[in-house]
Amino acid sequence: MPVGGVPEIVADGETGWLAAAPTVDSLADAIARAAAAGRAERQRRGAAARQTVAQRFSDAHMRDAYEALYRDLSPTPSLEQPARVLAAERELGPGNLPLELRDG
């Protein structure tokens, strides 16, 4: 069933089989389709799912995604902000600036 985070990993027909609805009959149909597909197809879809997870949920990808999110949510630094503050933020991360570099 395409609920929660399942569709991020399982694409029906590509990386697995999804039940179309939250019913016993729908789940039974998805299981029957998977069983009928044969071992080679199940292995192919399993490998595709592993590749999807490795690409979308790697440490580097998740770091970049969170960094982009935080950047989008953070206020844009003023053009007048001293270069040393910007350099310190890049090195230490926002919120970790020494007291002498913080505003006010």
C-alpha positions in Angstrom: 0.0 0.0 0.0 1.3 3.5 -0.8 1.2 4.8 2.8 3.8 6.7 4.8 7.3 6.6 3.4 6.7 3.3 1.4 6.3 5.1 -2.0 9.7 6.7 -1.5 11.3 3.2 -1.8 8.7 0.9 -3.4 7.5 1.9 -6.9 4.9 -0.7 -8.0 6.3 -2.5 -11.0 9.8 -1.1 -10.5 11.1 -1.8 -7.1 8.4 -4.0 -5.7 4.7 -4.6 -5.6 2.2 -2.4 -3.8 -1.3 -3.3 -2.6 -3.7 -0.9 -4.3 -5.9 -0.5 -1.3 -5.8 -1.3 2.4 -7.8 -4.5 2.1 -7.0 -8.2 2.5 -7.9 -8.9 -1.1 -5.6 -6.2 -2.4 -2.7 -7.4 -0.3 -3.3 -11.0 -1.4 -3.3 -9.8 -5.0 0.0 -8.0 -4.6 1.5 -11.1 -2.9 0.2 -13.3 -5.8 1.7 -11.0 -8.4 5.1 -11.1 -6.7 5.0 -14.9 -6.4 3.9 -15.2 -10.1 6.7 -12.9 -11.3 9.4 -15.4 -10.6 12.7 -15.4 -8.8 14.6 -13.4 -11.4 12.0 -10.5 -11.4 11.9 -10.5 -7.6 15.7 -10.2 -7.5 15.7 -7.5 -10.2 13.2 -5.4 -8.2 15.0 -6.1 -5.0 18.3 -4.8 -6.5 16.5 -1.7 -7.9 15.1 -1.0 -4.4 18.5 -1.4 -2.8 19.9 1.1 -5.4 17.1 3.5 -4.7 17.8 3.4 -1.0 21.6 3.8 -1.5 21.0 6.9 -3.7 18.2 8.6 -1.9 19.2 7.8 1.7 23.0 7.8 1.7 24.7 9.9 4.3 25.9 12.4 1.7 22.5 12.7 0.1 20.7 13.2 3.4 23.3 15.7 4.6 22.9 17.7 1.4 19.1 17.6 1.6 19.1 18.8 5.2 21.7 21.5 4.4 19.5 22.7 1.6 16.4 22.7 3.8 18.2 24.6 6.6 19.6 27.1 4.1 16.1 27.7 2.7 14.7 28.2 6.2 17.5 30.4 7.4 17.5 34.2 6.9 19.8 35.4 4.2 23.0 36.9 5.6 23.4 40.6 5.1 25.9 41.8 2.5 27.5 43.9 5.1 28.2 40.9 7.4 31.9 40.7 7.9 33.7 38.0 5.8 35.2 36.5 9.0 31.8 35.8 10.3 30.7 34.1 7.1 34.0 32.1 7.1 33.5 31.0 10.7 29.9 30.0 9.9 31.1 27.8 7.0 33.7 26.2 9.2 31.9 25.8 12.5 28.2 25.9 11.4 25.6 28.5 12.3 25.0 28.5 16.0 28.5 27.5 16.8 30.1 30.9 16.4 32.5 32.2 19.2 30.9 34.9 21.4 33.1 37.6 19.9 31.6 37.0 16.4 27.9 36.8 17.5 25.5 39.7 17.0 24.7 41.8 20.0 
